[in-house]
Amino acid sequence: NQAVNFTTYNAMKRKALESQQLSELPSYQSLLIGGISGGFGPLCNNPLDVVKTRLQKQVVVEGKQPKYTGLAQACMVIAKEEGMLALWKGITPRLLRIMPGQAITFTTYEFVTYHMNQRKVFG
């Protein structure tokens, strides 16, 4: 999740800085890019969470084959029976919870980094 968020944030930040010929982003742009990039992690991760939940919640009866037997098989069954979008069930409330927090996190990160660099904290 965080690997996707940071990778997306840095790519979007680099593009914004280049296109505007700036050395630092205005805070509102860090906030916006941070929020957007914060949504990419859950979008990539949600299918795994859906499958994990289905695997954990299923009732396994001794002597009977469970409906879901593993990650790939569960993805195929869910997509076949409910459609591909079923792998992203629950994504809206998750994005509404995560994106604002990531926006604040990245804006704070940029603010602190800027001020630490100004004071030459790390040399």
Secondary structure, 3 states (H helix, E strand, C coil): CHHHHHHHHHHHHHHHHHHHCCCCCCHHHHHHHHHHHHHHHHHHHHHHHHHHHHHHHCCCCCCCCCCCCCHHHHHHHHHHHHCHHHHHCCHHHHHHHHHHHHHHHHHHHHHHHHHHHHCCCCC
